[in-house]
Amino acid sequence: MKILIAYDQKLVAECIKTYLLENQYAQIVGIVNNADNPFKLISELKPDLVILEFKLWSIEFIDYASNLNMNFPHLKILVISELISQELMVKIMPFINGYIVKSCSAEKIIRAIQEIYTSGKYLCPKAIDKFFSCKNGEEYESKLTSREKQILGTWITEETYNAVANTLNISESTVRTHLKNIREKLGSLNHLQMMIYACQHNLISDKHKPICPNCRFSVSTS
Protein backbone atom coordinates (compact mmCIF):
# COMPACT_ATOMS: atom_id res chain seq x y z
CA MET A 1 0.00 0.00 0.00
CA LYS A 2 1.39 3.39 -1.03
CA ILE A 3 0.73 6.26 1.38
CA LEU A 4 1.32 9.99 0.99
CA ILE A 5 1.45 12.14 4.14
CA ALA A 6 0.15 15.69 3.65
CA TYR A 7 0.96 17.41 6.92
CA ASP A 8 1.90 20.98 7.79
CA GLN A 9 4.07 20.00 10.77
CA LYS A 10 7.04 18.19 9.26
CA LEU A 11 8.20 16.76 12.59
CA VAL A 12 4.82 15.13 13.18
CA ALA A 13 4.75 13.88 9.60
CA GLU A 14 8.15 12.26 10.06
CA CYS A 15 6.96 10.62 13.28
CA ILE A 16 3.93 9.18 11.49
CA LYS A 17 6.17 7.93 8.70
CA THR A 18 8.56 6.28 11.17
CA TYR A 19 5.71 4.64 13.08
CA LEU A 20 4.16 3.16 9.96
CA LEU A 21 7.51 1.91 8.67
CA GLU A 22 8.42 0.38 12.03
CA ASN A 23 5.20 -1.58 11.91
CA GLN A 24 6.03 -2.63 8.34
CA TYR A 25 2.58 -1.55 7.37
CA ALA A 26 3.00 0.56 4.25
CA GLN A 27 5.24 2.17 1.68
CA ILE A 28 5.50 5.90 2.34
CA VAL A 29 5.86 7.51 -1.08
CA GLY A 30 6.29 11.05 0.19
CA ILE A 31 5.64 13.84 2.67
CA VAL A 32 4.20 17.11 1.48
CA ASN A 33 3.08 20.36 3.09
CA ASN A 34 -0.58 21.10 2.44
CA ALA A 35 0.42 24.49 1.06
CA ASP A 36 2.66 22.89 -1.59
CA ASN A 37 -0.03 21.63 -3.96
CA PRO A 38 -0.55 17.99 -2.91
CA PHE A 39 -2.68 17.52 -6.04
CA LYS A 40 0.42 17.59 -8.24
CA LEU A 41 2.26 15.09 -6.06
CA ILE A 42 -0.74 12.79 -5.91
CA SER A 43 -0.86 12.77 -9.73
CA GLU A 44 2.84 11.95 -9.90
CA LEU A 45 3.14 9.40 -7.09
CA LYS A 46 -0.31 7.80 -7.37
CA PRO A 47 -0.70 6.83 -3.68
CA ASP A 48 -3.46 4.50 -2.53
CA LEU A 49 -4.15 6.62 0.54
CA VAL A 50 -3.34 10.13 1.72
CA ILE A 51 -3.08 11.05 5.40
CA LEU A 52 -4.30 14.63 5.47
CA GLU A 53 -3.97 17.13 8.31
CA PHE A 54 -6.55 19.88 8.68
CA LYS A 55 -5.68 22.69 11.07
CA LEU A 56 -8.27 25.47 11.13
CA TRP A 57 -11.55 24.19 9.72
CA SER A 58 -13.55 26.23 7.25
CA ILE A 59 -15.68 25.71 4.14
CA GLU A 60 -12.45 25.80 2.14
CA PHE A 61 -11.44 22.45 3.63
CA ILE A 62 -14.77 20.94 2.63
CA ASP A 63 -14.17 22.11 -0.95
CA TYR A 64 -10.59 20.85 -0.76
CA ALA A 65 -11.71 17.35 0.25
CA SER A 66 -14.47 17.41 -2.35
CA ASN A 67 -12.00 18.31 -5.11
CA LEU A 68 -9.63 15.55 -3.98
CA ASN A 69 -12.48 13.06 -4.08
CA MET A 70 -13.59 14.24 -7.52
CA ASN A 71 -10.13 14.32 -9.13
CA PHE A 72 -8.88 11.08 -7.56
CA PRO A 73 -11.97 8.86 -7.08
CA HIS A 74 -9.92 5.79 -6.13
CA LEU A 75 -7.81 7.62 -3.56
CA LYS A 76 -8.58 6.88 0.10
CA ILE A 77 -8.48 9.92 2.39
CA LEU A 78 -7.72 9.77 6.11
CA VAL A 79 -8.08 13.12 7.91
CA ILE A 80 -6.34 13.98 11.19
CA SER A 81 -7.46 17.13 12.98
CA GLU A 82 -8.73 18.60 16.21
CA LEU A 83 -12.25 17.51 17.15
CA ILE A 84 -14.72 19.35 14.94
CA SER A 85 -18.41 20.14 15.23
CA GLN A 86 -21.15 17.77 14.21
CA GLU A 87 -22.18 20.21 11.46
CA LEU A 88 -18.72 20.15 9.85
CA MET A 89 -18.44 16.38 10.21
CA VAL A 90 -21.72 15.87 8.36
CA LYS A 91 -20.37 17.98 5.49
CA ILE A 92 -16.91 16.39 5.26
CA MET A 93 -17.73 12.67 5.70
CA PRO A 94 -19.12 12.09 2.17
CA PHE A 95 -15.72 13.05 0.73
CA ILE A 96 -13.32 11.22 3.06
CA ASN A 97 -12.82 7.65 4.24
CA GLY A 98 -11.57 8.15 7.77
CA TYR A 99 -11.31 10.72 10.53
CA ILE A 100 -9.02 10.69 13.58
CA VAL A 101 -8.82 13.25 16.35
CA LYS A 102 -5.26 14.45 17.03
CA SER A 103 -5.46 13.41 20.66
CA CYS A 104 -5.96 9.75 19.67
CA SER A 105 -3.09 7.29 20.03
CA ALA A 106 -0.74 6.44 17.15
CA GLU A 107 -2.19 2.93 17.02
CA LYS A 108 -5.44 4.44 15.77
CA ILE A 109 -3.73 5.42 12.50
CA ILE A 110 -2.98 1.81 11.63
CA ARG A 111 -6.42 0.73 12.82
CA ALA A 112 -7.99 3.42 10.63
CA ILE A 113 -6.03 2.34 7.54
CA GLN A 114 -6.99 -1.29 8.11
CA GLU A 115 -10.67 -0.50 8.52
CA ILE A 116 -10.78 1.87 5.55
CA TYR A 117 -9.59 -0.96 3.33
CA THR A 118 -11.92 -3.58 4.78
CA SER A 119 -15.11 -1.69 5.58
CA GLY A 120 -14.75 1.62 3.75
CA LYS A 121 -15.01 4.08 6.65
CA TYR A 122 -13.39 4.70 10.00
CA LEU A 123 -14.20 7.13 12.79
CA CYS A 124 -12.16 7.13 15.97
CA PRO A 125 -14.17 6.61 19.19
CA LYS A 126 -13.81 10.27 20.20
CA ALA A 127 -15.38 11.38 16.93
CA ILE A 128 -18.19 8.86 17.31
CA ASP A 129 -18.93 10.12 20.81
CA LYS A 130 -19.10 13.67 19.46
CA PHE A 131 -21.04 13.03 16.28
CA PHE A 132 -23.33 10.08 16.77
CA SER A 133 -24.60 10.41 20.32
CA CYS A 134 -28.39 10.17 20.11
CA LYS A 135 -30.14 12.28 22.72
CA ASN A 136 -33.41 10.55 22.04
CA GLY A 137 -32.02 7.12 21.18
CA GLU A 138 -34.34 5.14 23.40
CA GLU A 139 -37.32 7.10 22.18
CA TYR A 140 -36.37 6.40 18.56
CA GLU A 141 -35.81 2.73 19.23
CA SER A 142 -39.20 2.32 20.84
CA LYS A 143 -40.85 3.80 17.75
CA LEU A 144 -39.41 1.16 15.40
CA THR A 145 -41.25 -2.11 14.96
CA SER A 146 -39.37 -5.42 15.03
CA ARG A 147 -39.66 -5.65 11.24
CA GLU A 148 -38.33 -2.12 10.79
CA LYS A 149 -35.34 -2.88 13.01
CA GLN A 150 -34.65 -6.02 10.98
CA ILE A 151 -34.86 -4.14 7.69
CA LEU A 152 -32.69 -1.26 8.92
CA GLY A 153 -29.99 -3.64 10.16
CA THR A 154 -30.01 -5.53 6.85
CA TRP A 155 -30.11 -2.38 4.71
CA ILE A 156 -26.98 -1.03 6.43
CA THR A 157 -24.98 -4.12 5.43
CA GLU A 158 -26.35 -4.68 1.91
CA GLU A 159 -25.61 -2.61 -1.19
CA THR A 160 -29.08 -2.40 -2.78
CA TYR A 161 -32.77 -2.53 -1.95
CA ASN A 162 -33.00 -5.70 -4.03
CA ALA A 163 -30.27 -7.34 -1.92
CA VAL A 164 -32.21 -6.51 1.25
CA ALA A 165 -35.38 -7.94 -0.28
CA ASN A 166 -33.62 -11.18 -1.27
CA THR A 167 -32.01 -11.57 2.15
CA LEU A 168 -35.31 -11.14 3.98
CA ASN A 169 -37.43 -12.89 1.34
CA ILE A 170 -39.73 -9.91 0.80
CA SER A 171 -40.45 -7.61 -2.13
CA GLU A 172 -38.31 -4.60 -2.99
CA SER A 173 -41.36 -2.32 -2.70
CA THR A 174 -41.87 -3.57 0.87
CA VAL A 175 -38.27 -2.68 1.69
CA ARG A 176 -38.72 0.83 0.27
CA THR A 177 -41.95 1.36 2.21
CA HIS A 178 -40.39 0.28 5.50
CA LEU A 179 -37.32 2.46 4.96
CA LYS A 180 -39.57 5.43 4.21
CA ASN A 181 -41.37 4.84 7.53
CA ILE A 182 -38.05 4.44 9.36
CA ARG A 183 -36.80 7.79 8.03
CA GLU A 184 -40.00 9.46 9.13
CA LYS A 185 -39.60 8.06 12.65
CA LEU A 186 -35.88 8.76 13.05
CA GLY A 187 -35.98 12.25 11.59
CA SER A 188 -33.35 13.89 9.38
CA LEU A 189 -30.56 11.33 9.79
CA ASN A 190 -28.28 10.74 6.82
CA HIS A 191 -27.07 7.27 5.81
CA LEU A 192 -23.94 7.42 7.97
CA GLN A 193 -25.92 8.51 11.03
CA MET A 194 -28.43 5.72 10.45
CA MET A 195 -25.52 3.28 10.17
CA ILE A 196 -24.18 4.27 13.58
CA TYR A 197 -27.69 4.30 15.04
CA ALA A 198 -28.12 0.70 13.88
CA CYS A 199 -24.77 -0.22 15.43
CA GLN A 200 -25.47 1.45 18.75
CA HIS A 201 -28.80 -0.37 19.04
CA ASN A 202 -27.37 -3.76 18.05
CA LEU A 203 -29.50 -4.09 14.93
CA ILE A 204 -26.70 -5.60 12.83
CA SER A 205 -26.09 -9.33 12.68
CA ASP A 206 -23.24 -10.94 14.61
CA LYS A 207 -21.38 -11.88 11.42
CA HIS A 208 -20.11 -8.28 11.32
CA LYS A 209 -17.00 -7.55 13.36
CA PRO A 210 -16.56 -4.17 15.17
CA ILE A 211 -14.77 -1.16 13.74
CA CYS A 212 -14.04 0.34 17.13
CA PRO A 213 -15.02 -0.23 20.78
CA ASN A 214 -18.05 2.05 20.40
CA CYS A 215 -19.44 0.59 17.19
CA ARG A 216 -20.26 -2.92 15.95
CA PHE A 217 -20.54 -2.09 12.24
CA SER A 218 -17.99 -3.40 9.79
CA VAL A 219 -17.51 -5.59 6.76
CA SER A 220 -18.97 -9.07 6.86
CA THR A 221 -16.62 -11.71 8.22
CA SER A 222 -18.24 -14.51 6.26
Secondary structure, DSSP 4 states (H G I P E B T S, - for coil): -EEEEE-S-HHHHHHHHHHHHHTT--EEEEEE-TTS-HHHHHHHH--SEEEEEE-S--HHHHHHHHHHHHH-TT-EEEEEES---HHHHHHHGGG-SEEEETTS-THHHHHHHHHHHHHS-EE-HHHHHHHS--TTHHHHHHHS-HHHHHHHHHHHHSSSHHHHHHHHTS-HHHHHHHHHHHHHHH-S--HHHHHHHHHHTT-S-TTB--SBTTB----B--
